[in-house]
């Protein structure tokens, strides 16, 4: 699995799987008030279907292919 990348001060930092999981969890908690695992369950249950174009939601969805297996 390829790591997520995070741009910092003009440089790209590759994240370890643990860092990727922590970042996803942090973003889910900050923007949706739930853990990363709870976000994945809610997403798969269709709980965000009413407004799928939210920028914060799109950012998390883009991370799903990389982090989903880290929460299993």
MOHUCOR-V404692 format. One line per field, one symbol per residue. burial: 1 if it has 16 or more other ideal C-beta (glycine too) atoms within 10 Angstrom, else 0. A space follows every 50 residues. Layout:
burial=???
//
This chain:
burial=00010000000000100001101110110001000100110010000100 0000001001001101100110
//
